[in-house]
Amino acid sequence: MKINQEVAKALMEGKPVVALESTIISHGMPYPKNVETANLVEETIRKNGAIPATIGIIDGEIIVGLSHSEIEEFGKRKGVVKVSRRDLPLVVSKKLWGATTVAASIIIASKAGIKTFVTGGIGGVHRGATETMDISADLQELAHTSILVVCAGPKAILDIPLTLEYLETMGVPVLGYQVNKLPCFYSRSSKYAVDYEVDTPKEVAAVMQAKWDLGLTGSILLANPIPEKYSMDNAEIEKVIQAGILEMNSKKIKGKEATPFLLSYVKEKTHGESLEANIALVVNNAIVGAKIAVAYSQLKK
């Protein structure tokens, strides 16, 4: 594993670092929007006092802190493997290029000593999982890897109640940032309650310290609602998702291809509105994640 010099120095000095995934670059958005968004998110983290560390795999080498040119290559390159926990040893041993999902990213970030991770939305229990057993590896990793994950809630394409049940069973606290109802990715709110509401970066940092000082392994999930300007109507999004699931099933698309297909379908049917919403929520999460990383580093000092 190669840690970018700036990131390594920040970690050694106890400065705030925020980890980022690379799947959103290679599999989440079209070029050049993907690269523009990745650079914007990194810039946002810097403006809010922390050091960004985008994670990816280049020719089998795990990189913590991709350079601008490497991010550009991830955005343009075809055939980059979507990497979760199960894929890591193969992609490393075969010296391939790999874009890390939430699960793989938090494994790597944790090994590097990073305690804050920012993403758009987490994976979870897929609709119809009682028949297909399609459950994202993100959930298992959240149960075992000690890191704060800042997101806009589970992806709207998922079975939200079952995802929350799974997280409860695994002992992962689901916190709402300044809200008591779960944000639902494209929408600011849903009918589902979070476990606890937290209102400031310092409060979240205190939860992080308390959990891990108690010897309780596992992540803390912070659900941060999309900015109101970009929030989309729950009922309208639900109609589009239901139609997308029908088409996905008719084409027999499943596994790691399911989420990219549905996100692309929603983008097409909302005439790009969902893509703009996706970008807005990731940037918003970066602001909150950076502020929490700063508060946590101050608390540890």
C-alpha positions, 0 to 999 in steps of 0.5 A: 500500500502506497500512501501519498506523501501529503496524506502520510505526513498529515496522519503522522502529525495527527492532522485531519484526513478524509478518505474518498472512494474511486468507484464514483469516478469509474462507475458512478458518473460519465466523463468528464463530470466524474473527474470534475466532481472528484476534484471538486470534492477534494477541493471542498475538503481542503477548504474545510480544513482537512486533507483528502485521500482518494483511494484506488488501485493502480497496476495492483498497487493500493494508493491512498491519496490519488494525484490529479493525473491519476484521478483523470486516468480513472475517469477516462480509463475503460475496464477498471474493476469495481473492487469490494472486499472479495476482489481486493486480493485478485486485483492486487495479485493480477496487477489490475486497475481497481476502483474501490467501493465503500467496503474496500475503501473503508478497509484500506482507509482504516489500515492507513489510520484514517478515521473519516470517510465520505461517500454519496450513499451506502449500499445495503439490502437490495429489493427482493433480497428475501429471494435473491440474497442480494446484500451489499458487502458494505453492510458487513464492512460497516459492522467490522471496520472502525471508521465514521462514514458520512453519506446521504443515507442508503441509496434510494434504490435499496430496501431501506427498512431491511437495510436499517434492520441489518445495521441494527443487528450488526450494532452500527449506529445510524445518526442523523445530522441535524435531522431525526428522520433518515435522509434517503439519498435523493430526498432530504427525508423519509418516514424512517427514524434514525437512531439518534440526532447529532447537531454539530461536528464536535458532537459527532467527534465525541461519539467517535471517541466514546465508541472506540475508547470503549473498545467497540469495533465497527463503523458509525454511519452519519446520514447527512441530508441532501441540500434542500435546493436539490432534494427530489420528491420521494414519490416521483423517484420511487416510480422511476426506481420501480420501473428501473427494477422491472427493466433490470430484472427483464435484462437479468442484471444482478450483482455488482452491475445492479447499482450502476444500471439503476443509477444510470436509469434514474439519471436518464429518466430524470433528464439528468436531475438525479446526477446534479442531485448526486453531485450536490449531496457528495459535496455537502457530505464532504463539507460535513465530513471535513469539519468532523475530521477537524473536530476529531483531530482536535479532540484526540490532541 
